[in-house]
Amino acid sequence: MLSDIPAIMMAAANPIEAIPDPREPFLNRYGSNSLSYSSLQKGMEFFLEPQYGYIAYSPIKADIERALCLADPICSSENQEQLIKMFLERHKGAVFLHLTKETATILNRLGFVVNEIGTETIIDIKKFSLAGGGKEFLRSQRNRAAKDGLIVKEQPCSEVPLEQLKQISAEWMAKKANGRELSFLVRPARYDDETDVRKFFAYQNDRLVGFNFFDPIYRGDRIIGYMDNTHRSVAGFSYSIPDCINLEAMHQFGLEGKELLSLGFSPLHALNDSGEFRYSFALKKALEVFREHANFLYDFKGTAFHKTRYRPGTEGCYEIKLYCACPQPVPIFHMGKVFKRCGIDPIRHVITRGVSRK
């Protein structure tokens, strides 16, 4: 059995012969969670059982028990519970984030409390249409972009000047509440060519004005769709460049027979914890406070509102609930460490915010 392997680049004694990544076969077969590909990001570790699959995690405490697990285990449905049990033998105090209902059900049965942490907006590419009421915003974005001569191209990242990508990214991040590159729940942007990642770029009068990077979603050794992991654009346009890129990419994915496009996670959106699972009341209240009063850390409300433009609940667009699972008692005192691992430092941000107001 292989377990607790740091997710670093592995090199053979002969550098020409790369050692195959043991996660790859499981990712290609079972990586159907929109964040499965994010298990490859820098700084992740993984618990791998060759018979079943692997669990991606990041330590949040010096002792071996405390681990922050990313999304669903990457294995078959029938092996999920066994793999989780094996993982918990070493990491009894683990916290799981961005779980779908199937995994949340298993962990609840194993004694974990399960709380809602937000929603994910998913587009069924074959059924989605811009026609009909409620889609006026998206139609207007596409029409304005067409009149403005916006052109969207899929290109290798190596064909695009790196300094332009970094400049657009820096300007985009400067406008955000957190002002920093996120991680863990959002895979940090990489400005190089990556296996199975699709990269689309927008140009206006031959000037690069935005880009979207799409991470693959797998099932049964094939790519069934993508997740909009990274989108950035310059300011000053009367339309949303990321949305225009999404629509063009979606069209291309549809021509290829892909099934879905995930618009990603809306943290703290539509929390209700209505009794579907045994949950932590204290954690529920803490998350509600963050949603209402911590928008200066992350634009929780704006992120969720923007995805409503795609009209979840109408033909071709829907939301799914996402969950976290915690041992009892719930380690609420570790929330600061969890936020920091995701790229949000509440203490630093409060201090910076206070200084900027003086």
C-alpha angles and dihedrals in degrees: 000000000000117000143169096012118175110239097236131134108277118214129190124225085260103054091207091066108066117202110239114250106248090213096061100082091050093045092052093048103037107017096116097130108096089236096048091102089051088069085081095060121119115274096030124124126197140210107216129190108184093212094055118014137259146289118219117216146156124220113244097180136036094247117081096239098067111079134154108219122207118225126307123342109267100239140087120300092247092054098045098094095047092048091049091050091051090049092049091055086074101025106042093159096052122145119208122209133190096020126169120225095265094059093039089056092054094049092046088054089051091058102269122132112236124209131182112247102179143293140284121221115219130187121210097216096203094053103034118105136172090219123104137034121325096033096085092111094055093044090051092050092052094045095048091049091050091051089048092054096246112171124196119204134179108222141159108265089234089070093059121077108254094216091059092051092050093046093052090046093050092050091048094049092048089064095052125097093239096037093204138095109266124224143186098028088036116041108230114250117263119201098208137075113285132189111270094348112130118215123197125186131197123216131189115190088347091303118124106239105164149349142203125203118203123203118211125251114207138202128170096352095308136092110251098177148325142257123225095236102162131023127166135166143169121259129248103065126122091222138049109264094192090055091049090052090048092054093049093046090048090054091052093046089051092054088054092052096250115160109212149014119205116209088199139237126336102199117219093000120146097356114178110139089201096182100281087126137018100263142179112261091197092053092046090055093045092053091048090054091051091050093052101037110022102064087120087070095049132352095249095161097042093050092053094042094053092056090055085072086077088056106234110211094041126098111300099009129080144155129232126199119246125204146195124217122208135180119244125290090040110238095229089157087069093058091099090057091048091052091048091052088054090053098261117115107189096188094048091045094050091049092047091047091051093049092048091055093056 
